[in-house]
Amino acid sequence: MKYDAITVDAETVERNGFRFDGGLLAQLKQFVDGPTEVIISIVVVSEVLKHLTEKTRSAKDGLKAAHKKAVDFGLKMHVDSPFVDPAPDERAFTEKRLDFCKEIGAHLLAVDDVPMRDLVRLYFTQAPPFSAVGKKKAEFLDAIALLSLEAWAEKNEKRVLAVSGDKGWAAYAEKSERIEVVSKLSDALTML
């Protein structure tokens, strides 16, 4: 089956360790000037930004704590500079790392084309990615991302290979004529 575009969800980016400079995520750069487009919902980018900012803040806090312990146990003199000096602003640092989207030539999909009636219908009929059990609130972002991908694919008459380990994404794709989901980025890259 031929695909015109590839996309990833936030869980896939996180599962690949936010490694934008190497590994599988960096292999998305191969599509920059090729026939296969990289498309990413702005919802996914926002989720990645949120998660990466939290992890960056946690790592920065860990470095500060390690520096304090090193001083407390005499491994470093108090006058020594901390491990990270100056400590970067987590949000700005993370936003800079997300320049990766430009490096892979990703077309960011806005949510403007997502019809609210479709979102509400999916929610109240418990159609994928919503389920009858669990916290539906968490699935709203997935639904918006999927509907933005669907709208783009429909408008451009294209087929999208989506990478997601999320069962809701897979269930949604089963009913979509334009989106197919695979759980591993390595499998998607092989398919393309």
URCORLIN-V949831 format. One record per helix or strand of 2 or more residues. SS is the DSSP state (h for helix, s for strand). FROM is the first residue (numbers start at 1). LEN is the number of residues. If there is no record, write none. Layout:
SS:FROM:LEN ; SS:FROM:LEN
//
This chain:
s:5:4 ; h:10:6 ; h:23:9 ; s:37:5 ; h:42:31 ; h:90:8 ; h:100:4 ; s:107:3 ; h:116:9 ; h:136:21 ; s:160:4 ; h:167:9 ; s:179:4 ; h:185:7
//
